[in-house]
Amino acid sequence: MKRFTFDIGDDGDETLAQVCKATGTSSKSEVIRDALAIYEVLVEKAKDGNSLFVGIDRERAFELVMPALKRAHKLALNRSRAQGSAEV
């Protein structure tokens, strides 16, 4: 397993602690691994042009907008276009 060291700041540390407590997760590392797994799915879905909506039901849902996900979609489109023009 790879080991990473990064600065997160006091607010980030507190957020990690709160998420650990709210989810019954045993470590901050586990929270980060879970978050990365979710983020990976979001990026894959965004590349296909999908959006993420959050809410109790469809009528009260709102779109979760993340600039990185929009960039992932744009990059995937550009790659697809580039591959299409290279095949011609």
MOPAC internal coordinates of N, CA, C and O (Angstrom, degrees):
PM7 1SCF
backbone

  N    0.0000 0     0.00 0     0.00 0    0    0    0
  C    1.4455 1     0.00 0     0.00 0    1    0    0
  C    1.5268 1   108.39 1     0.00 0    2    1    0
  O    1.2310 1   120.76 1   -44.63 1    3    2    1
  N    1.3121 1   116.16 1   135.37 1    3    2    1
  C    1.4679 1   121.51 1   177.14 1    5    3    2
  C    1.5237 1   109.67 1   -76.35 1    6    5    3
  O    1.2310 1   121.18 1   -30.28 1    7    6    5
  N    1.3159 1   115.34 1   149.72 1    7    6    5
  C    1.4588 1   121.56 1   177.17 1    9    7    6
  C    1.5252 1   107.93 1  -116.58 1   10    9    7
  O    1.2310 1   120.87 1   -45.54 1   11   10    9
  N    1.3405 1   115.94 1   134.46 1   11   10    9
  C    1.4510 1   121.92 1   179.51 1   13   11   10
  C    1.5176 1   109.71 1  -121.56 1   14   13   11
  O    1.2310 1   121.30 1   -32.25 1   15   14   13
  N    1.3102 1   115.11 1   147.75 1   15   14   13
  C    1.4523 1   121.58 1   173.67 1   17   15   14
  C    1.5186 1   107.48 1  -125.42 1   18   17   15
  O    1.2310 1   120.50 1   -51.72 1   19   18   17
  N    1.3274 1   116.65 1   128.28 1   19   18   17
  C    1.4617 1   120.26 1   178.08 1   21   19   18
  C    1.5167 1   109.30 1  -150.59 1   22   21   19
  O    1.2310 1   121.20 1   -21.91 1   23   22   21
  N    1.3163 1   115.31 1   158.09 1   23   22   21
  C    1.4614 1   121.85 1   178.30 1   25   23   22
  C    1.5190 1   108.81 1   -90.86 1   26   25   23
  O    1.2310 1   120.90 1   -45.15 1   27   26   25
  N    1.3261 1   115.89 1   134.85 1   27   26   25
  C    1.4561 1   119.74 1  -177.81 1   29   27   26
  C    1.5279 1   112.32 1  -122.20 1   30   29   27
  O    1.2310 1   119.68 1   160.36 1   31   30   29
  N    1.2978 1   118.22 1   -19.64 1   31   30   29
  C    1.4607 1   121.49 1   179.55 1   33   31   30
  C    1.5200 1   111.65 1    83.21 1   34   33   31
  O    1.2310 1   121.60 1   -15.10 1   35   34   33
  N    1.3076 1   114.55 1   164.90 1   35   34   33
  C    1.4642 1   120.46 1  -177.38 1   37   35   34
  C    1.5260 1   112.43 1   -64.58 1   38   37   35
  O    1.2310 1   120.24 1   138.97 1   39   38   37
  N    1.3386 1   117.15 1   -41.03 1   39   38   37
  C    1.4657 1   120.48 1  -179.67 1   41   39   38
  C    1.5276 1   111.03 1   -63.67 1   42   41   39
  O    1.2310 1   120.59 1   136.40 1   43   42   41
  N    1.3338 1   116.48 1   -43.60 1   43   42   41
  C    1.4569 1   120.47 1   178.33 1   45   43   42
  C    1.5141 1   112.10 1   -64.00 1   46   45   43
  O    1.2310 1   120.83 1   140.32 1   47   46   45
  N    1.3151 1   116.01 1   -39.68 1   47   46   45
  C    1.4617 1   120.47 1   178.44 1   49   47   46
  C    1.5214 1   110.47 1   -64.06 1   50   49   47
  O    1.2310 1   120.62 1   137.22 1   51   50   49
  N    1.3110 1   116.42 1   -42.78 1   51   50   49
  C    1.4694 1   120.56 1   178.26 1   53   51   50
  C    1.5262 1   110.78 1   -64.50 1   54   53   51
  O    1.2310 1   120.34 1   139.60 1   55   54   53
  N    1.3228 1   116.96 1   -40.40 1   55   54   53
  C    1.4651 1   120.88 1   177.45 1   57   55   54
  C    1.5233 1   110.50 1   -61.58 1   58   57   55
  O    1.2310 1   120.36 1   134.71 1   59   58   57
  N    1.3241 1   116.92 1   -45.29 1   59   58   57
  C    1.4689 1   120.46 1   177.63 1   61   59   58
  C    1.5290 1   111.00 1   -59.23 1   62   61   59
  O    1.2310 1   120.40 1   136.56 1   63   62   61
  N    1.3257 1   116.84 1   -43.44 1   63   62   61
  C    1.4629 1   120.84 1   179.37 1   65   63   62
  C    1.5242 1   110.94 1   -62.86 1   66   65   63
  O    1.2310 1   120.17 1   138.57 1   67   66   65
  N    1.3295 1   117.28 1   -41.43 1   67   66   65
  C    1.4685 1   121.58 1   179.25 1   69   67   66
  C    1.5212 1   110.99 1   -64.91 1   70   69   67
  O    1.2310 1   120.37 1   138.34 1   71   70   69
  N    1.3349 1   116.90 1   -41.66 1   71   70   69
  C    1.4667 1   120.48 1   179.22 1   73   71   70
  C    1.5313 1   110.24 1   -66.78 1   74   73   71
  O    1.2310 1   120.08 1   139.90 1   75   74   73
  N    1.3233 1   117.45 1   -40.10 1   75   74   73
  C    1.4677 1   120.89 1   175.56 1   77   75   74
  C    1.5239 1   110.49 1   -56.29 1   78   77   75
  O    1.2310 1   121.18 1   131.91 1   79   78   77
  N    1.3101 1   115.35 1   -48.09 1   79   78   77
  C    1.4638 1   120.34 1  -177.85 1   81   79   78
  C    1.5239 1   111.02 1   -66.12 1   82   81   79
  O    1.2310 1   120.18 1   134.79 1   83   82   81
  N    1.3286 1   117.26 1   -45.21 1   83   82   81
  C    1.4654 1   121.44 1  -177.23 1   85   83   82
  C    1.5238 1   112.66 1   -65.46 1   86   85   83
  O    1.2310 1   120.37 1   149.53 1   87   86   85
  N    1.3241 1   116.89 1   -30.47 1   87   86   85
  C    1.4709 1   120.73 1  -176.22 1   89   87   86
  C    1.5220 1   113.03 1  -103.51 1   90   89   87
  O    1.2310 1   120.08 1   175.27 1   91   90   89
  N    1.3227 1   117.45 1    -4.73 1   91   90   89
  C    1.4517 1   120.34 1  -177.40 1   93   91   90
  C    1.5219 1   112.39 1    68.42 1   94   93   91
  O    1.2310 1   120.99 1  -156.02 1   95   94   93
  N    1.3145 1   115.72 1    23.98 1   95   94   93
  C    1.4600 1   121.49 1   179.85 1   97   95   94
  C    1.5184 1   108.99 1   -77.94 1   98   97   95
  O    1.2310 1   120.87 1   -38.03 1   99   98   97
  N    1.3269 1   115.95 1   141.97 1   99   98   97
  C    1.4573 1   119.88 1  -172.56 1  101   99   98
  C    1.5247 1   114.52 1   -79.95 1  102  101   99
  O    1.2310 1   120.14 1   159.29 1  103  102  101
  N    1.3409 1   117.34 1   -20.71 1  103  102  101
  C    1.4673 1   118.27 1  -177.97 1  105  103  102
  C    1.5219 1   111.86 1  -150.15 1  106  105  103
  O    1.2310 1   121.38 1   -23.02 1  107  106  105
  N    1.3095 1   114.97 1   156.98 1  107  106  105
  C    1.4606 1   120.87 1   176.51 1  109  107  106
  C    1.5222 1   110.22 1   -66.21 1  110  109  107
  O    1.2310 1   120.39 1   146.31 1  111  110  109
  N    1.3221 1   116.85 1   -33.69 1  111  110  109
  C    1.4619 1   120.64 1   177.28 1  113  111  110
  C    1.5214 1   111.11 1   -60.59 1  114  113  111
  O    1.2310 1   120.91 1   140.02 1  115  114  113
  N    1.3293 1   115.87 1   -39.98 1  115  114  113
  C    1.4631 1   120.16 1   179.07 1  117  115  114
  C    1.5268 1   110.64 1   -65.07 1  118  117  115
  O    1.2310 1   120.08 1   140.33 1  119  118  117
  N    1.3198 1   117.44 1   -39.67 1  119  118  117
  C    1.4686 1   121.45 1   176.80 1  121  119  118
  C    1.5297 1   109.94 1   -60.81 1  122  121  119
  O    1.2310 1   120.42 1   135.58 1  123  122  121
  N    1.3140 1   116.81 1   -44.42 1  123  122  121
  C    1.4609 1   120.73 1  -179.71 1  125  123  122
  C    1.5294 1   110.57 1   -65.43 1  126  125  123
  O    1.2310 1   119.72 1   138.81 1  127  126  125
  N    1.3287 1   118.15 1   -41.19 1  127  126  125
  C    1.4756 1   120.76 1   177.40 1  129  127  126
  C    1.5266 1   110.67 1   -62.97 1  130  129  127
  O    1.2310 1   120.25 1   137.44 1  131  130  129
  N    1.3331 1   117.13 1   -42.56 1  131  130  129
  C    1.4688 1   120.72 1   177.78 1  133  131  130
  C    1.5272 1   111.08 1   -63.33 1  134  133  131
  O    1.2310 1   121.02 1   136.46 1  135  134  133
  N    1.3288 1   115.66 1   -43.54 1  135  134  133
  C    1.4633 1   120.08 1   179.76 1  137  135  134
  C    1.5272 1   111.07 1   -62.24 1  138  137  135
  O    1.2310 1   120.50 1   140.10 1  139  138  137
  N    1.3142 1   116.66 1   -39.90 1  139  138  137
  C    1.4693 1   120.54 1   178.69 1  141  139  138
  C    1.5258 1   110.92 1   -64.94 1  142  141  139
  O    1.2310 1   120.25 1   140.34 1  143  142  141
  N    1.3234 1   117.12 1   -39.66 1  143  142  141
  C    1.4662 1   120.59 1   178.13 1  145  143  142
  C    1.5277 1   110.88 1   -63.27 1  146  145  143
  O    1.2310 1   120.28 1   137.69 1  147  146  145
  N    1.3220 1   117.07 1   -42.31 1  147  146  145
  C    1.4661 1   121.23 1   177.67 1  149  147  146
  C    1.5203 1   110.06 1   -65.34 1  150  149  147
  O    1.2310 1   120.33 1   136.05 1  151  150  149
  N    1.3069 1   116.98 1   -43.95 1  151  150  149
  C    1.4627 1   121.70 1  -179.32 1  153  151  150
  C    1.5323 1   110.83 1   -60.97 1  154  153  151
  O    1.2310 1   120.80 1   141.17 1  155  154  153
  N    1.3266 1   116.07 1   -38.83 1  155  154  153
  C    1.4655 1   120.27 1   178.58 1  157  155  154
  C    1.5330 1   110.49 1   -60.05 1  158  157  155
  O    1.2310 1   120.33 1   136.61 1  159  158  157
  N    1.3323 1   116.97 1   -43.39 1  159  158  157
  C    1.4644 1   121.05 1   178.42 1  161  159  158
  C    1.5257 1   110.21 1   -64.36 1  162  161  159
  O    1.2310 1   120.46 1   136.23 1  163  162  161
  N    1.3246 1   116.73 1   -43.77 1  163  162  161
  C    1.4640 1   120.45 1   179.44 1  165  163  162
  C    1.5209 1   111.61 1   -60.08 1  166  165  163
  O    1.2310 1   120.27 1   136.96 1  167  166  165
  N    1.3268 1   117.09 1   -43.04 1  167  166  165
  C    1.4641 1   120.86 1   179.78 1  169  167  166
  C    1.5243 1   109.81 1   -63.50 1  170  169  167
  O    1.2310 1   119.73 1   135.36 1  171  170  169
  N    1.3257 1   118.12 1   -44.64 1  171  170  169
  C    1.4663 1   120.78 1   179.87 1  173  171  170
  C    1.5250 1   111.04 1   -61.47 1  174  173  171
  O    1.2310 1   120.24 1   137.52 1  175  174  173
  N    1.3213 1   117.16 1   -42.48 1  175  174  173
  C    1.4690 1   120.88 1   178.48 1  177  175  174
  C    1.5239 1   110.93 1   -67.22 1  178  177  175
  O    1.2310 1   120.21 1   140.24 1  179  178  177
  N    1.3313 1   117.20 1   -39.76 1  179  178  177
  C    1.4701 1   121.02 1   179.51 1  181  179  178
  C    1.5198 1   110.75 1   -64.70 1  182  181  179
  O    1.2310 1   120.27 1   142.74 1  183  182  181
  N    1.3270 1   117.10 1   -37.26 1  183  182  181
  C    1.4692 1   120.41 1   178.83 1  185  183  182
  C    1.5247 1   110.86 1   -59.65 1  186  185  183
  O    1.2310 1   120.55 1   149.54 1  187  186  185
  N    1.3365 1   116.56 1   -30.46 1  187  186  185
  C    1.4639 1   121.50 1   178.36 1  189  187  186
  C    1.5255 1   112.62 1   -84.93 1  190  189  187
  O    1.2310 1   120.54 1  -179.54 1  191  190  189
  N    1.3326 1   116.57 1     0.46 1  191  190  189
  C    1.4630 1   120.45 1   178.39 1  193  191  190
  C    1.5132 1   114.82 1    92.56 1  194  193  191
  O    1.2310 1   119.95 1  -172.85 1  195  194  193
  N    1.3232 1   117.71 1     7.15 1  195  194  193
  C    1.4599 1   121.11 1   179.41 1  197  195  194
  C    1.5165 1   111.13 1   -79.86 1  198  197  195
  O    1.2310 1   121.02 1   -22.67 1  199  198  197
  N    1.3255 1   115.66 1   157.33 1  199  198  197
  C    1.4593 1   122.71 1   175.78 1  201  199  198
  C    1.5214 1   108.55 1  -118.68 1  202  201  199
  O    1.2310 1   120.88 1   -18.46 1  203  202  201
  N    1.3238 1   115.92 1   161.54 1  203  202  201
  C    1.4529 1   121.80 1   178.27 1  205  203  202
  C    1.5254 1   108.79 1  -109.14 1  206  205  203
  O    1.2310 1   121.30 1   -53.62 1  207  206  205
  N    1.3256 1   115.12 1   126.38 1  207  206  205
  C    1.4539 1   120.75 1   177.50 1  209  207  206
  C    1.5201 1   108.43 1  -117.21 1  210  209  207
  O    1.2310 1   120.70 1   -38.83 1  211  210  209
  N    1.3321 1   116.28 1   141.17 1  211  210  209
  C    1.4524 1   122.39 1  -178.29 1  213  211  210
  C    1.5246 1   108.23 1  -124.26 1  214  213  211
  O    1.2310 1   120.51 1   -47.46 1  215  214  213
  N    1.3220 1   116.63 1   132.54 1  215  214  213
  C    1.4560 1   119.85 1   177.72 1  217  215  214
  C    1.5132 1   111.62 1   170.41 1  218  217  215
  O    1.2310 1   121.54 1   -12.21 1  219  218  217
  N    1.3074 1   114.66 1   167.79 1  219  218  217
  C    1.4637 1   121.97 1   178.92 1  221  219  218
  C    1.5254 1   110.07 1   -70.59 1  222  221  219
  O    1.2310 1   120.60 1   142.02 1  223  222  221
  N    1.3096 1   116.46 1   -37.98 1  223  222  221
  C    1.4601 1   121.61 1   177.60 1  225  223  222
  C    1.5286 1   108.38 1  -149.88 1  226  225  223
  O    1.2310 1   120.52 1    -5.50 1  227  226  225
  N    1.3090 1   116.61 1   174.50 1  227  226  225
  C    1.4714 1   120.67 1  -175.51 1  229  227  226
  C    1.5287 1   112.86 1   -59.86 1  230  229  227
  O    1.2310 1   120.64 1   142.69 1  231  230  229
  N    1.3161 1   116.38 1   -37.31 1  231  230  229
  C    1.4662 1   120.00 1  -176.77 1  233  231  230
  C    1.5269 1   112.62 1   -67.36 1  234  233  231
  O    1.2310 1   120.32 1   151.39 1  235  234  233
  N    1.3305 1   117.00 1   -28.61 1  235  234  233
  C    1.4648 1   120.47 1  -176.87 1  237  235  234
  C    1.5279 1   113.13 1  -109.72 1  238  237  235
  O    1.2310 1   120.53 1  -168.36 1  239  238  237
  N    1.3144 1   116.59 1    11.64 1  239  238  237
  C    1.4702 1   120.18 1  -179.28 1  241  239  238
  C    1.5263 1   110.38 1   -79.39 1  242  241  239
  O    1.2310 1   121.38 1   -28.46 1  243  242  241
  N    1.3252 1   114.97 1   151.54 1  243  242  241
  C    1.4622 1   120.27 1   174.85 1  245  243  242
  C    1.5204 1   108.03 1  -131.27 1  246  245  243
  O    1.2310 1   121.77 1   -27.61 1  247  246  245
  N    1.3259 1   114.21 1   152.39 1  247  246  245
  C    1.4599 1   118.90 1  -179.54 1  249  247  246
  C    1.5226 1   110.03 1   -79.69 1  250  249  247
  O    1.2310 1   121.19 1   -48.85 1  251  250  249
  N    1.3094 1   115.33 1   131.15 1  251  250  249
  C    1.4579 1   121.36 1   174.35 1  253  251  250
  C    1.5217 1   106.97 1   -87.05 1  254  253  251
  O    1.2310 1   120.75 1   -67.57 1  255  254  253
  N    1.3259 1   116.18 1   112.43 1  255  254  253
  C    1.4588 1   121.11 1  -176.22 1  257  255  254
  C    1.5250 1   108.78 1  -102.50 1  258  257  255
  O    1.2310 1   121.45 1   -57.87 1  259  258  257
  N    1.3326 1   114.84 1   122.13 1  259  258  257
  C    1.4619 1   120.89 1   177.29 1  261  259  258
  C    1.5210 1   107.73 1  -128.15 1  262  261  259
  O    1.2310 1   119.91 1   -59.67 1  263  262  261
  N    1.3271 1   117.77 1   120.33 1  263  262  261
  C    1.4639 1   120.27 1  -178.79 1  265  263  262
  C    1.5283 1   113.47 1   -53.07 1  266  265  263
  O    1.2310 1   119.73 1   142.52 1  267  266  265
  N    1.3294 1   118.12 1   -37.48 1  267  266  265
  C    1.4662 1   120.57 1  -179.08 1  269  267  266
  C    1.5241 1   110.98 1   -62.89 1  270  269  267
  O    1.2310 1   119.96 1   144.53 1  271  270  269
  N    1.3292 1   117.68 1   -35.47 1  271  270  269
  C    1.4645 1   120.22 1   179.54 1  273  271  270
  C    1.5233 1   110.75 1   -71.29 1  274  273  271
  O    1.2310 1   120.33 1   143.30 1  275  274  273
  N    1.3084 1   116.98 1   -36.70 1  275  274  273
  C    1.4673 1   119.99 1   175.63 1  277  275  274
  C    1.5319 1   110.19 1   -64.70 1  278  277  275
  O    1.2310 1   120.36 1   140.63 1  279  278  277
  N    1.3320 1   116.92 1   -39.37 1  279  278  277
  C    1.4683 1   120.24 1   176.78 1  281  279  278
  C    1.5259 1   111.06 1   -63.93 1  282  281  279
  O    1.2310 1   120.34 1   140.28 1  283  282  281
  N    1.3409 1   116.95 1   -39.72 1  283  282  281
  C    1.4686 1   120.39 1   179.01 1  285  283  282
  C    1.5284 1   110.30 1   -60.54 1  286  285  283
  O    1.2310 1   120.37 1   138.62 1  287  286  285
  N    1.3253 1   116.90 1   -41.38 1  287  286  285
  C    1.4667 1   120.74 1   178.51 1  289  287  286
  C    1.5282 1   110.66 1   -65.34 1  290  289  287
  O    1.2310 1   120.75 1   134.68 1  291  290  289
  N    1.3091 1   116.17 1   -45.32 1  291  290  289
  C    1.4681 1   120.82 1  -179.52 1  293  291  290
  C    1.5378 1   110.84 1   -62.38 1  294  293  291
  O    1.2310 1   120.22 1   135.96 1  295  294  293
  N    1.3254 1   117.18 1   -44.04 1  295  294  293
  C    1.4646 1   120.97 1   178.50 1  297  295  294
  C    1.5271 1   111.30 1   -63.08 1  298  297  295
  O    1.2310 1   120.35 1   139.66 1  299  298  297
  N    1.3331 1   116.93 1   -40.34 1  299  298  297
  C    1.4678 1   120.54 1   178.96 1  301  299  298
  C    1.5252 1   110.25 1   -64.58 1  302  301  299
  O    1.2310 1   120.12 1   139.80 1  303  302  301
  N    1.3344 1   117.38 1   -40.20 1  303  302  301
  C    1.4707 1   120.73 1   177.10 1  305  303  302
  C    1.5207 1   111.15 1   -63.10 1  306  305  303
  O    1.2310 1   120.86 1   135.30 1  307  306  305
  N    1.3248 1   115.96 1   -44.70 1  307  306  305
  C    1.4637 1   119.84 1  -179.98 1  309  307  306
  C    1.5271 1   111.27 1   -62.59 1  310  309  307
  O    1.2310 1   120.25 1   138.66 1  311  310  309
  N    1.3349 1   117.12 1   -41.34 1  311  310  309
  C    1.4680 1   120.46 1   178.35 1  313  311  310
  C    1.5237 1   111.21 1   -64.36 1  314  313  311
  O    1.2310 1   121.16 1   138.70 1  315  314  313
  N    1.3281 1   115.39 1   -41.30 1  315  314  313
  C    1.4580 1   120.06 1   179.39 1  317  315  314
  C    1.5236 1   111.18 1   -63.68 1  318  317  315
  O    1.2310 1   120.45 1   137.20 1  319  318  317
  N    1.3251 1   116.75 1   -42.80 1  319  318  317
  C    1.4737 1   120.89 1   177.90 1  321  319  318
  C    1.5132 1   111.12 1   -64.74 1  322  321  319
  O    1.2310 1   120.57 1   138.74 1  323  322  321
  N    1.3350 1   116.52 1   -41.26 1  323  322  321
  C    1.4592 1   120.99 1  -179.88 1  325  323  322
  C    1.5282 1   110.43 1   -64.30 1  326  325  323
  O    1.2310 1   120.13 1   138.83 1  327  326  325
  N    1.3099 1   117.36 1   -41.17 1  327  326  325
  C    1.4630 1   120.61 1   178.27 1  329  327  326
  C    1.5187 1   110.45 1   -66.67 1  330  329  327
  O    1.2310 1   120.72 1   140.98 1  331  330  329
  N    1.3323 1   116.22 1   -39.02 1  331  330  329
  C    1.4630 1   120.22 1   178.95 1  333  331  330
  C    1.5073 1   112.47 1   -63.46 1  334  333  331
  O    1.2310 1   120.00 1   138.96 1  335  334  333
  N    1.3266 1   117.60 1   -41.04 1  335  334  333
  C    1.4658 1   120.48 1  -179.96 1  337  335  334
  C    1.5284 1   111.68 1   -74.83 1  338  337  335
  O    1.2310 1   120.26 1   153.93 1  339  338  337
  N    1.3303 1   117.11 1   -26.07 1  339  338  337
  C    1.4682 1   120.29 1   178.03 1  341  339  338
  C    1.5182 1   111.32 1   -74.39 1  342  341  339
  O    1.2310 1   120.42 1   154.22 1  343  342  341
  N    1.3205 1   116.81 1   -25.78 1  343  342  341
  C    1.4542 1   121.00 1  -179.51 1  345  343  342
  C    1.5259 1   112.68 1   -79.57 1  346  345  343
  O    1.2310 1   120.00 1   163.71 1  347  346  345
  N    1.3092 1   117.60 1   -16.29 1  347  346  345
  C    1.4706 1   121.78 1  -176.75 1  349  347  346
  C    1.4858 1   112.02 1   -74.98 1  350  349  347
  O    1.2310 1   120.10 1   180.00 1  351  350  349

